Amino acid sequence: MGEFFENVPEVKYEGPDSKNKFAYKFYDPKKIVRGKTLEEQLKFAMAWWHTLGADGTDMFGVGTMDKSFGTNDPMDLAKAKVDAGFEMMNKLGIKYFCFHDRDLAPEGATIAESNERLDVISDIIVDKQKEFGINCLWGTANCFNNPRYMHGAGTAPNADVFAFVAAQIKKAMELTVKFGANGYVFWGGREGYETLLNTDMGLELDNMARLLHMACDYADKIGFKGDFYIEPKPKEPTKHQYDFDAATAIGFLRKYDLTDRFKMNIEANHATLAGHTFQHELRVARVNGMFGSIDANQGDELLGWDTDQFPTNIYTATLGMYEVIKNGGFTNGGLNFDAKQRRGSYRLEDTAIGHIIGMDTFALGYLIADKLIEDGRIDEFVANRYASWTTGIGKSIIDGKEDFESLAAYAEKMGDVTTNISGEQEYLESVINQVMLSL
């Protein structure tokens, strides 16, 4: 096998003064932080679809990148992608990958033929995993590309589509177990609607829950012990998607008694499309006990679609990693680079460079977040701001000792509220800047 990424050397940590574009400036995989190496804390993963498949095609133009890897035969291409993917992960020191079923092997004329092709490619992947010591972070099924899913998959109005998607997810779950992954993601790419005039929303939501419960039952049968994830996204391609944001998805899981099996896979770009920040979505997941994993990318604030750019914004990464540390770190999840280089960055080495800057960005964000927590000023400020809930009437309310009548009597004796506490947002943002720039 020849090298596909022949212009990419083995990438190592050289420190912040390095000018080598094929070196890590901030990601030192062996650096110990909070009792673990950065490699263990961050658990970087390669996204099979973008890394090995995205060719720069957009809605206005054909591809600009050659991702044929020397062949045009679909199955030979699938095999070449295995070689290319493990070569790149090995050179970059990435220890995990994520996949959709249709990323691995081309879809056949029947579900049986598709599964046979997946068996061939997955056997090769397992051998490569053993050779390189690379694991799978999570798997999923592509239930949005094929025209059969034009009206949804688990929420389709056609029961035959529901049956087909169940068969497809069944196989994808089997592959996830075969690769030793501890996560499986449900991204409802077309689980939503364009107009309520032709939609039975109640039935569609009920059916989606039925599909997820079936997945849980089958997981028990095949020995899958990991986490299921919902990946929220508000729109694109469907105008109104049922997994709009973390809060919406959590509400759905609670209604249908699925919270014991599911967590959130939060994507930075999806958060901004929902009108939230990356930190907001992570915080919502965390305070509800539903944080699981992250799709590491960023969007362009001047564009209204899912651009899936490699993350470079240190401020955003810092606040995201702040939430991860506050959560106690990842359990089964990690940082999957659901990201692709820009259309004009058409060389294969640009794919590697995108991963390098993404890994540096989140490593630096993690180190700054760790220092922010050690600094303690933000936590101290928040504790002081809510101090009235730890004594007096506040504690009595929390302890369940008050009702409307008792609080009305308290308010009458108090008169008006004459004191308050400044939010000091500007000061807190200056703390972040100070810690960030002094690292």
Helices and strands as residue ranges (DSSP letters): E 12-13, E 23-24, E 32-33, E 36-37, H 38-42, E 44-47, H 48-53, H 74-92, E 96-100, H 101-104, H 111-132, E 135-140, G 147-149, H 159-178, E 183-186, E 192-193, G 196-198, H 201-222, E 227-230, E 240-241, H 246-255, E 262-267, H 268-273, H 278-287, E 291-295, H 314-326, E 335-337, H 348-375, H 377-385, G 387-389, H 392-398, H 404-414, H 425-437
